[in-house]
């Protein structure tokens, strides 16, 4: 699945091939620093003044050489963002911002992030955020703060609700334990 249409089989004059070679070389210089999506490469090269045909030919070479692969990029990007505690909605938005096709974003999330894993991430983040709120803060206010932070991380309302319910139960259990000790 590629963002840029292929030019295989098209007749290309020598000057166009030279431009495509220059575009390829330019792409190599910024791919050395980090991986990029096809869309990022396309935008960068066309922004540098290369024709769309030259960029398309360069991207084809990059794909053939295995230097640009949106599916691999998406899987690695998902793993990186999930390890930082980002939820499905935030990950999808970031992938779209990188120019990954919607179908690839959807497939990557379906294959790479289970509902159970995402809920566990939301619960862990909720615990962490609740621990940062000063003791004595009104319970509703604390829940709103935690909910807002979870929303900003891209968790779904369903996962936020589950995490908050579990956090509420844990907090009630801790309160009961503290009352027994006193």
MDAnalysis code that builds the backbone (N, CA, C; Angstrom):
import MDAnalysis as mda
import numpy as np

u = mda.Universe.empty(546, n_residues=182, atom_resindex=np.repeat(np.arange(182), 3), trajectory=True)
u.add_TopologyAttr("name", ["N", "CA", "C"] * 182)
u.add_TopologyAttr("resid", np.arange(1, 183))
u.add_TopologyAttr("resname", ["UNK", "UNK", "UNK", "UNK", "UNK", "UNK", "UNK", "UNK", "UNK", "UNK", "UNK", "UNK", "UNK", "UNK", "UNK", "UNK", "UNK", "UNK", "UNK", "UNK", "UNK", "UNK", "UNK", "UNK", "UNK", "UNK", "UNK", "UNK", "UNK", "UNK", "UNK", "UNK", "UNK", "UNK", "UNK", "UNK", "UNK", "UNK", "UNK", "UNK", "UNK", "UNK", "UNK", "UNK", "UNK", "UNK", "UNK", "UNK", "UNK", "UNK", "UNK", "UNK", "UNK", "UNK", "UNK", "UNK", "UNK", "UNK", "UNK", "UNK", "UNK", "UNK", "UNK", "UNK", "UNK", "UNK", "UNK", "UNK", "UNK", "UNK", "UNK", "UNK", "UNK", "UNK", "UNK", "UNK", "UNK", "UNK", "UNK", "UNK", "UNK", "UNK", "UNK", "UNK", "UNK", "UNK", "UNK", "UNK", "UNK", "UNK", "UNK", "UNK", "UNK", "UNK", "UNK", "UNK", "UNK", "UNK", "UNK", "UNK", "UNK", "UNK", "UNK", "UNK", "UNK", "UNK", "UNK", "UNK", "UNK", "UNK", "UNK", "UNK", "UNK", "UNK", "UNK", "UNK", "UNK", "UNK", "UNK", "UNK", "UNK", "UNK", "UNK", "UNK", "UNK", "UNK", "UNK", "UNK", "UNK", "UNK", "UNK", "UNK", "UNK", "UNK", "UNK", "UNK", "UNK", "UNK", "UNK", "UNK", "UNK", "UNK", "UNK", "UNK", "UNK", "UNK", "UNK", "UNK", "UNK", "UNK", "UNK", "UNK", "UNK", "UNK", "UNK", "UNK", "UNK", "UNK", "UNK", "UNK", "UNK", "UNK", "UNK", "UNK", "UNK", "UNK", "UNK", "UNK", "UNK", "UNK", "UNK", "UNK", "UNK", "UNK", "UNK", "UNK", "UNK", "UNK", "UNK", "UNK", "UNK", "UNK"])
u.atoms.positions = np.array([
    [0.853, -1.159, 0.000],
    [0.000, 0.000, 0.000],
    [0.900, 1.223, 0.000],
    [0.783, 2.055, -1.035],
    [1.697, 3.170, -1.103],
    [0.949, 4.460, -1.362],
    [1.453, 5.510, -0.792],
    [0.833, 6.826, -0.932],
    [1.071, 7.401, -2.316],
    [2.220, 7.138, -2.865],
    [2.622, 7.734, -4.125],
    [2.370, 6.745, -5.259],
    [1.740, 7.179, -6.352],
    [1.492, 6.253, -7.451],
    [2.802, 5.796, -8.092],
    [2.822, 4.572, -8.513],
    [4.024, 3.998, -9.105],
    [4.211, 4.484, -10.537],
    [5.451, 4.550, -10.962],
    [5.750, 4.941, -12.349],
    [6.396, 3.785, -13.112],
    [6.277, 2.600, -12.613],
    [6.877, 1.456, -13.305],
    [6.346, 1.387, -14.741],
    [7.248, 1.118, -15.634],
    [6.847, 0.951, -17.023],
    [6.738, 2.264, -17.776],
    [6.775, 3.384, -17.084],
    [6.682, 4.671, -17.766],
    [8.024, 4.982, -18.413],
    [7.978, 5.645, -19.574],
    [9.209, 6.067, -20.223],
    [9.670, 7.360, -19.583],
    [10.909, 7.373, -19.179],
    [11.454, 8.532, -18.486],
    [12.705, 8.974, -19.231],
    [12.799, 10.284, -19.533],
    [13.974, 10.777, -20.249],
    [15.164, 10.854, -19.300],
    [16.357, 11.026, -19.882],
    [17.601, 11.004, -19.102],
    [17.639, 12.120, -18.050],
    [17.186, 13.314, -18.397],
    [17.221, 14.419, -17.423],
    [16.275, 14.126, -16.251],
    [15.145, 13.464, -16.536],
    [14.231, 13.084, -15.457],
    [14.868, 12.035, -14.545],
    [15.631, 11.120, -15.144],
    [16.310, 10.098, -14.340],
    [17.378, 10.741, -13.462],
    [18.073, 11.731, -14.009],
    [19.085, 12.431, -13.208],
    [18.426, 13.149, -12.023],
    [17.280, 13.779, -12.279],
    [16.570, 14.447, -11.188],
    [16.092, 13.422, -10.152],
    [15.619, 12.284, -10.625],
    [15.171, 11.226, -9.723],
    [16.351, 10.712, -8.882],
    [17.516, 10.583, -9.498],
    [18.709, 10.153, -8.767],
    [19.105, 11.184, -7.700],
    [19.004, 12.463, -8.050],
    [19.314, 13.517, -7.071],
    [18.296, 13.496, -5.922],
    [17.040, 13.265, -6.270],
    [15.997, 13.183, -5.235],
    [16.258, 11.985, -4.319],
    [16.664, 10.878, -4.913],
    [16.989, 9.679, -4.131],
    [18.151, 9.973, -3.179],
    [19.198, 10.599, -3.695],
    [20.357, 10.926, -2.853],
    [19.962, 11.881, -1.716],
    [19.134, 12.859, -2.020],
    [18.682, 13.789, -0.992],
    [17.867, 13.048, 0.069],
    [17.020, 12.128, -0.367],
    [16.216, 11.347, 0.577],
    [17.113, 10.521, 1.496],
    [18.170, 9.964, 0.939],
    [19.091, 9.166, 1.755],
    [19.703, 10.000, 2.874],
    [19.982, 11.266, 2.603],
    [20.621, 12.097, 3.632],
    [19.689, 12.342, 4.811],
    [18.408, 12.532, 4.575],
    [17.557, 12.735, 5.737],
    [16.960, 11.448, 6.282],
    [17.057, 10.362, 5.553],
    [16.658, 9.064, 6.105],
    [17.749, 8.499, 7.021],
    [18.972, 9.016, 6.891],
    [20.056, 8.580, 7.787],
    [19.759, 8.949, 9.236],
    [19.091, 10.081, 9.420],
    [18.823, 10.581, 10.770],
    [17.721, 9.810, 11.475],
    [16.653, 9.476, 10.737],
    [15.555, 8.702, 11.307],
    [14.664, 8.178, 10.201],
    [13.867, 7.171, 10.531],
    [12.897, 6.651, 9.572],
    [11.826, 7.697, 9.307],
    [11.260, 7.628, 8.125],
    [10.188, 8.536, 7.757],
    [9.152, 7.772, 6.939],
    [7.945, 8.299, 6.927],
    [6.900, 7.706, 6.099],
    [7.089, 8.154, 4.650],
    [6.416, 7.445, 3.756],
    [6.464, 7.840, 2.348],
    [5.957, 9.266, 2.183],
    [4.917, 9.596, 2.887],
    [4.341, 10.938, 2.798],
    [5.353, 11.996, 3.249],
    [6.064, 11.730, 4.335],
    [7.070, 12.679, 4.811],
    [8.177, 12.862, 3.774],
    [8.607, 11.781, 3.167],
    [9.650, 11.859, 2.140],
    [9.128, 12.649, 0.941],
    [7.912, 12.342, 0.534],
    [7.308, 13.030, -0.605],
    [7.242, 14.539, -0.359],
    [6.721, 14.929, 0.795],
    [6.581, 16.353, 1.121],
    [7.947, 17.034, 1.191],
    [8.893, 16.367, 1.799],
    [10.230, 16.948, 1.952],
    [10.903, 17.157, 0.601],
    [10.794, 16.157, -0.269],
    [11.458, 16.259, -1.571],
    [10.763, 17.255, -2.497],
    [9.437, 17.230, -2.525],
    [8.746, 18.213, -3.368],
    [8.974, 19.619, -2.826],
    [9.079, 19.755, -1.512],
    [9.382, 21.048, -0.907],
    [10.777, 21.532, -1.252],
    [11.663, 20.595, -1.555],
    [13.039, 20.946, -1.940],
    [13.130, 21.275, -3.432],
    [11.982, 21.228, -4.133],
    [11.970, 21.629, -5.532],
    [12.004, 20.514, -6.550],
    [11.995, 19.271, -6.104],
    [11.988, 18.159, -7.057],
    [10.585, 17.979, -7.629],
    [10.515, 17.558, -8.878],
    [9.216, 17.325, -9.516],
    [8.555, 16.096, -8.891],
    [7.243, 16.044, -9.024],
    [6.513, 14.892, -8.477],
    [6.954, 13.598, -9.141],
    [7.220, 13.645, -10.442],
    [7.675, 12.438, -11.146],
    [9.013, 11.951, -10.598],
    [9.938, 12.877, -10.357],
    [11.248, 12.504, -9.815],
    [11.101, 11.942, -8.410],
    [10.247, 12.557, -7.612],
    [10.031, 12.083, -6.240],
    [9.376, 10.710, -6.257],
    [8.430, 10.529, -7.152],
    [7.765, 9.222, -7.264],
    [8.770, 8.140, -7.632],
    [9.651, 8.442, -8.583],
    [10.683, 7.472, -8.992],
    [11.652, 7.204, -7.839],
    [12.036, 8.253, -7.113],
    [12.948, 8.081, -5.978],
    [12.293, 7.235, -4.892],
    [11.014, 7.486, -4.629],
    [10.302, 6.693, -3.618],
    [10.209, 5.223, -4.008],
    [10.023, 4.984, -5.284],
    [9.982, 3.601, -5.754],
    [11.320, 2.908, -5.482],
    [12.416, 3.608, -5.758],
    [13.747, 3.054, -5.476],
    [13.918, 2.814, -3.974],
    [13.483, 3.776, -3.183],
    [13.609, 3.648, -1.719],
    [12.800, 2.453, -1.206],
    [11.597, 2.267, -1.750],
    [10.777, 1.109, -1.360],
    [11.460, -0.190, -1.756],
    [11.954, -0.234, -2.995],
    [12.621, -1.445, -3.491],
    [13.851, -1.791, -2.651],
    [14.545, -0.761, -2.164],
    [15.739, -0.983, -1.344],
    [15.381, -1.262, 0.119],
    [14.099, -1.182, 0.446],
    [13.663, -1.427, 1.819],
    [13.963, -0.272, 2.762],
    [14.203, 0.899, 2.215],
    [14.543, 2.058, 3.044],
    [13.317, 2.851, 3.483],
    [12.214, 2.634, 2.789],
    [10.948, 3.253, 3.170],
    [9.897, 2.156, 3.130],
    [9.250, 1.931, 4.269],
    [8.217, 0.902, 4.350],
    [7.196, 1.366, 5.390],
    [6.068, 1.861, 4.904],
    [5.069, 2.429, 5.812],
    [4.510, 1.407, 6.800],
    [4.352, 0.165, 6.390],
    [3.807, -0.848, 7.305],
    [4.774, -1.101, 8.464],
    [6.062, -1.235, 8.169],
    [7.053, -1.420, 9.231],
    [7.144, -0.182, 10.110],
    [7.111, 0.982, 9.482],
    [7.169, 2.235, 10.229],
    [5.992, 2.316, 11.202],
    [4.796, 2.007, 10.712],
    [3.593, 2.086, 11.545],
    [3.698, 1.144, 12.747],
    [4.185, -0.065, 12.534],
    [4.318, -1.027, 13.637],
    [5.314, -0.526, 14.682],
    [6.440, -0.001, 14.239],
    [7.443, 0.526, 15.178],
    [6.915, 1.761, 15.910],
    [6.205, 2.615, 15.196],
    [5.668, 3.835, 15.784],
    [4.605, 3.500, 16.833],
    [3.768, 2.514, 16.527],
    [2.770, 2.052, 17.493],
    [3.454, 1.567, 18.764],
    [4.465, 0.751, 18.609],
    [5.187, 0.213, 19.760],
    [5.803, 1.335, 20.594],
    [6.395, 2.319, 19.925],
    [7.037, 3.431, 20.637],
    [6.012, 4.252, 21.414],
    [4.889, 4.573, 20.792],
    [3.887, 5.393, 21.476],
    [3.169, 4.617, 22.572],
    [2.911, 3.341, 22.337],
    [2.268, 2.525, 23.370],
    [3.187, 2.381, 24.581],
    [4.484, 2.261, 24.344],
    [5.419, 2.147, 25.467],
    [5.476, 3.434, 26.288],
    [5.061, 4.547, 25.678],
    [4.988, 5.824, 26.398],
    [3.617, 6.035, 27.039],
    [2.756, 5.014, 26.950],
    [1.448, 5.096, 27.590],
    [0.401, 5.863, 26.809],
    [0.544, 5.924, 25.490],
    [-0.444, 6.617, 24.678],
    [-1.570, 5.650, 24.327],
    [-2.773, 6.181, 24.256],
    [-3.942, 5.381, 23.908],
    [-4.179, 5.349, 22.408],
    [-5.089, 4.491, 22.032],
    [-5.431, 4.234, 20.632],
    [-5.758, 5.510, 19.852],
    [-6.543, 6.393, 20.434],
    [-6.964, 7.592, 19.710],
    [-5.782, 8.514, 19.428],
    [-4.908, 8.666, 20.388],
    [-3.731, 9.528, 20.217],
    [-2.762, 8.911, 19.212],
    [-2.576, 7.596, 19.307],
    [-1.671, 6.912, 18.379],
    [-2.184, 7.058, 16.946],
    [-3.490, 6.840, 16.755],
    [-4.073, 6.962, 15.414],
    [-3.893, 8.384, 14.873],
    [-4.126, 9.377, 15.714],
    [-3.974, 10.774, 15.282],
    [-2.529, 11.067, 14.899],
    [-1.578, 10.558, 15.688],
    [-0.165, 10.787, 15.381],
    [0.234, 10.083, 14.082],
    [-0.297, 8.887, 13.870],
    [0.012, 8.166, 12.632],
    [-0.542, 8.905, 11.419],
    [-1.761, 9.423, 11.553],
    [-2.337, 10.193, 10.445],
    [-1.519, 11.453, 10.189],
    [-1.056, 12.099, 11.254],
    [-0.244, 13.307, 11.118],
    [1.053, 13.009, 10.358],
    [1.565, 11.796, 10.522],
    [2.776, 11.383, 9.806],
    [2.489, 11.041, 8.343],
    [1.203, 11.028, 7.979],
    [0.843, 10.763, 6.593],
    [0.588, 9.301, 6.278],
    [0.423, 8.481, 7.295],
    [0.138, 7.068, 7.028],
    [-1.311, 6.922, 6.576],
    [-1.566, 6.075, 5.597],
    [-2.926, 5.885, 5.091],
    [-3.862, 5.343, 6.172],
    [-5.105, 5.773, 6.127],
    [-6.102, 5.401, 7.142],
    [-6.238, 3.889, 7.303],
    [-6.261, 3.182, 6.195],
    [-6.402, 1.725, 6.259],
    [-5.217, 1.088, 6.998],
    [-4.022, 1.578, 6.737],
    [-2.830, 1.065, 7.414],
    [-2.876, 1.393, 8.906],
    [-3.324, 2.582, 9.245],
    [-3.453, 2.966, 10.655],
    [-4.403, 2.002, 11.361],
    [-5.551, 1.780, 10.757],
    [-6.560, 0.892, 11.352],
    [-6.025, -0.536, 11.507],
    [-5.402, -1.064, 10.464],
    [-4.864, -2.430, 10.509],
    [-3.766, -2.561, 11.570],
    [-2.899, -1.571, 11.633],
    [-1.791, -1.609, 12.592],
    [-2.316, -1.614, 14.022],
    [-3.300, -0.773, 14.293],
    [-3.877, -0.725, 15.642],
    [-4.609, -2.018, 15.986],
    [-5.344, -2.568, 15.026],
    [-6.063, -3.824, 15.270],
    [-5.095, -4.963, 15.574],
    [-3.994, -5.017, 14.822],
    [-3.033, -6.109, 14.978],
    [-2.074, -5.904, 16.144],
    [-1.794, -4.648, 16.481],
    [-0.713, -4.389, 17.417],
    [-1.084, -3.914, 18.801],
    [-2.363, -3.592, 19.036],
    [-2.752, -3.076, 20.351],
    [-4.069, -3.709, 20.768],
    [-3.980, -4.644, 21.697],
    [-5.196, -5.326, 22.147],
    [-5.971, -4.424, 23.108],
    [-7.257, -4.686, 23.191],
    [-8.118, -3.940, 24.118],
    [-7.626, -4.115, 25.544],
    [-7.215, -5.321, 25.891],
    [-6.746, -5.595, 27.248],
    [-5.488, -4.798, 27.576],
    [-4.557, -4.762, 26.637],
    [-3.320, -3.999, 26.853],
    [-3.615, -2.515, 27.008],
    [-4.502, -1.999, 26.165],
    [-4.830, -0.580, 26.246],
    [-5.520, -0.251, 27.569],
    [-6.406, -1.125, 28.012],
    [-7.080, -0.884, 29.297],
    [-6.093, -0.945, 30.456],
    [-5.145, -1.858, 30.380],
    [-4.122, -1.935, 31.429],
    [-3.277, -0.657, 31.448],
    [-2.973, -0.124, 30.263],
    [-2.216, 1.123, 30.193],
    [-3.016, 2.274, 30.793],
    [-4.316, 2.318, 30.510],
    [-5.171, 3.385, 31.042],
    [-5.256, 3.286, 32.567],
    [-5.370, 2.073, 33.081],
    [-5.450, 1.881, 34.542],
    [-4.149, 2.302, 35.216],
    [-3.030, 1.929, 34.627],
    [-1.735, 2.299, 35.201],
    [-1.558, 3.817, 35.192],
    [-1.935, 4.456, 34.105],
    [-1.818, 5.913, 34.021],
    [-2.757, 6.583, 35.020],
    [-3.962, 6.041, 35.173],
    [-4.922, 6.609, 36.132],
    [-4.355, 6.550, 37.552],
    [-3.750, 5.429, 37.903],
    [-3.133, 5.305, 39.245],
    [-2.017, 6.339, 39.422],
    [-1.191, 6.470, 38.405],
    [-0.079, 7.409, 38.461],
    [-0.578, 8.845, 38.621],
    [-1.575, 9.209, 37.833],
    [-2.100, 10.570, 37.884],
    [-2.805, 10.843, 39.211],
    [-3.525, 9.848, 39.712],
    [-4.227, 10.031, 40.992],
    [-3.225, 10.231, 42.118],
    [-2.097, 9.540, 42.046],
    [-1.073, 9.663, 43.089],
    [-0.458, 11.065, 43.095],
    [-0.528, 11.772, 41.979],
    [0.035, 13.116, 41.896],
    [-0.898, 14.187, 42.471],
    [-2.161, 13.829, 42.674],
    [-3.140, 14.790, 43.177],
    [-3.044, 14.836, 44.701],
    [-2.968, 16.036, 45.270],
    [-2.798, 16.155, 46.732],
    [-3.918, 15.466, 47.508],
    [-3.538, 14.870, 48.625],
    [-4.541, 14.245, 49.494],
    [-5.523, 15.305, 49.950],
    [-6.757, 14.888, 50.157],
    [-7.780, 15.812, 50.600],
    [-8.510, 16.494, 49.463],
    [-8.057, 16.290, 48.214],
    [-8.744, 16.877, 47.056],
    [-10.084, 16.178, 46.907],
    [-11.103, 16.959, 46.620],
    [-12.447, 16.426, 46.396],
    [-12.376, 15.279, 45.389],
    [-13.059, 14.174, 45.684],
    [-12.989, 12.971, 44.843],
    [-13.448, 13.251, 43.412],
    [-14.522, 14.010, 43.247],
    [-15.011, 14.313, 41.891],
    [-13.999, 15.158, 41.122],
    [-13.424, 16.125, 41.803],
    [-12.423, 16.981, 41.163],
    [-11.209, 16.143, 40.760],
    [-10.791, 15.236, 41.624],
    [-9.659, 14.369, 41.320],
    [-9.965, 13.494, 40.107],
    [-11.178, 12.943, 40.060],
    [-11.558, 12.105, 38.919],
    [-11.569, 12.907, 37.627],
    [-12.060, 14.146, 37.683],
    [-12.071, 14.984, 36.479],
    [-10.653, 15.246, 35.986],
    [-9.739, 15.501, 36.929],
    [-8.349, 15.741, 36.534],
    [-7.742, 14.495, 35.892],
    [-7.960, 13.360, 36.524],
    [-7.427, 12.105, 35.987],
    [-8.044, 11.830, 34.620],
    [-9.346, 12.016, 34.514],
    [-10.039, 11.788, 33.246],
    [-9.490, 12.692, 32.154],
    [-9.259, 13.940, 32.455],
    [-8.711, 14.871, 31.479],
    [-7.336, 14.458, 30.993],
    [-6.516, 13.997, 31.915],
    [-5.169, 13.563, 31.526],
    [-5.228, 12.307, 30.662],
    [-6.135, 11.380, 31.020],
    [-6.276, 10.162, 30.218],
    [-6.809, 10.496, 28.818],
    [-7.721, 11.456, 28.756],
    [-8.252, 11.886, 27.457],
    [-7.126, 12.453, 26.598],
    [-6.265, 13.271, 27.199],
    [-5.175, 13.869, 26.430],
    [-4.173, 12.828, 25.936],
    [-4.108, 11.692, 26.619],
    [-3.223, 10.616, 26.168],
    [-3.859, 9.762, 25.072],
    [-5.149, 10.000, 24.800],
    [-5.793, 9.305, 23.691],
    [-6.518, 8.034, 24.046],
    [-6.911, 7.892, 25.308],
    [-7.692, 6.721, 25.681],
    [-9.161, 6.976, 25.370],
    [-9.890, 5.909, 25.057],
    [-11.310, 6.044, 24.744],
    [-12.089, 6.303, 26.026],
    [-13.278, 6.860, 25.866],
    [-14.120, 7.125, 27.040],
    [-14.459, 5.831, 27.775],
    [-14.639, 4.773, 27.024],
    [-14.926, 3.483, 27.651],
    [-13.760, 3.041, 28.539],
    [-12.547, 3.126, 28.013],
    [-11.376, 2.719, 28.794],
    [-11.146, 3.645, 29.983],
    [-11.424, 4.922, 29.810],
    [-11.292, 5.870, 30.916],
    [-12.296, 5.534, 32.006],
    [-13.529, 5.237, 31.612],
    [-14.557, 4.871, 32.586],
    [-14.175, 3.630, 33.370],
    [-13.661, 2.633, 32.689],
    [-13.243, 1.395, 33.355],
    [-12.093, 1.678, 34.310],
    [-11.120, 2.463, 33.865],
    [-9.965, 2.787, 34.714],
    [-10.408, 3.567, 35.955],
    [-11.315, 4.518, 35.776],
    [-11.785, 5.318, 36.922],
    [-12.599, 4.474, 37.899],
    [-13.426, 3.579, 37.386],
    [-14.190, 2.684, 38.284],
    [-13.241, 1.830, 39.111],
    [-12.241, 1.265, 38.454],
    [-11.292, 0.428, 39.173],
    [-10.499, 1.252, 40.190],
    [-10.113, 2.450, 39.814],
    [-9.387, 3.340, 40.717],
    [-10.256, 3.708, 41.918],
    [-11.535, 3.967, 41.659],
    [-12.472, 4.283, 42.734],
    [-12.570, 3.122, 43.723],
    [-12.660, 1.915, 43.196],
    [-12.744, 0.718, 44.057],
    [-11.467, 0.579, 44.870],
    [-10.310, 0.749, 44.221],
    [-9.033, 0.657, 44.939],
    [-8.942, 1.714, 46.032],
    [-9.379, 2.920, 45.719],
    [-9.319, 4.016, 46.690],
    [-10.245, 3.736, 47.876],
    [-11.436, 3.213, 47.584],
    [-12.377, 2.872, 48.659],
    [-11.799, 1.770, 49.538],
    [-11.152, 0.767, 48.917],
    [-10.528, -0.316, 49.688],
    [-9.413, 0.223, 50.581],
    [-8.609, 1.149, 50.036],
    [-7.531, 1.749, 50.838],
    [-8.108, 2.546, 52.000],
    [-9.196, 3.282, 51.744],
    [-9.827, 4.069, 52.810],
    [-10.351, 3.158, 53.912],
    [-10.962, 2.037, 53.523],
    [-11.452, 1.085, 54.514],
    [-10.298, 0.491, 55.327],
    [-9.187, 0.159, 54.652],
    [-8.021, -0.382, 55.355],
    [-7.480, 0.638, 56.342],
    [-7.442, 1.895, 55.945],
    [-6.940, 2.940, 56.844],
    [-7.856, 3.145, 58.038],
    [-9.188, 3.009, 57.843],
    [-10.129, 3.154, 58.947],
    [-9.966, 2.018, 59.955],
    [-9.729, 0.804, 59.456],
    [-9.544, -0.364, 60.326],
    [-8.309, -0.189, 61.183],
    [-7.233, 0.349, 60.597],
    [-5.971, 0.526, 61.316],
    [-6.082, 1.577, 62.400],
    [-6.920, 2.579, 62.157],
    [-7.036, 3.656, 63.126],
    [-7.843, 3.180, 64.265],
])
